[in-house]
Amino acid sequence: MKVVDLGQMDYDGSQLHHAFAYEQAKKLGATICYFRGAAEVKEHLVDLEDSLANDFIKSKEMWHFIIEIPEATITEMVVWQRLFISMCIDNLRVEDEDCSVITRNGDDIMIGGSKLSVSIATLSRFSGLIHVGINIKVGEGCPVVAIGLDDFTRDKYSSIFGRDMATVFVEEYEDVKNATFKVIEM
């Protein structure tokens, strides 16, 4: 899996598609792209429940992660999504002294009663796709009670969170793939 740092970019949902990493950085195959920017998703909602309720996603600034895994099933993508969310929580618990308030509810990261993340797993014709957004600064107009990294972590930590999470996810992905090759057939 390749890591692609895309720097600063806003997210509107249209980025969640096959070969996004190739369009942006000429990287093919399994990839995790990360970038920092605002989020405003209305038209390109993938979550059926949100779409039917005319919900939207809005945040002043987030870390965005787009993960693409070729030839994956939807079940595999949901498992990868939840693993990534759990890894984010592990990372945050190292940073936060009062880690008891950081929990996972399905594919959401919660800090107390406030939502830190948005995420979705889906399929294209060729690959599985995940978007995870981690609030940095929530701003005005967010449709839910939300919290950002800047509300409870050190300034420096917010700036390195994206790179750190992409790196540890690739290590885990490669370790999982390697584990599948060292099994004796039964």
TAJOGI-V282660 format. One record per helix or strand of 3 or more residues. SS is the DSSP state (H for helix, E for strand). FROM is the first residue (numbers start at 0). TO is the last residue. If there is no record, write none. Layout:
ss:SS from:FROM to:TO
ss:SS from:FROM to:TO
//
This chain:
ss:E from:1 to:7
ss:H from:19 to:24
ss:E from:30 to:40
ss:H from:47 to:51
ss:E from:56 to:69
ss:H from:73 to:94
ss:H from:98 to:100
ss:E from:101 to:104
ss:E from:107 to:110
ss:E from:116 to:122
ss:E from:126 to:136
ss:H from:148 to:150
ss:H from:154 to:180
//
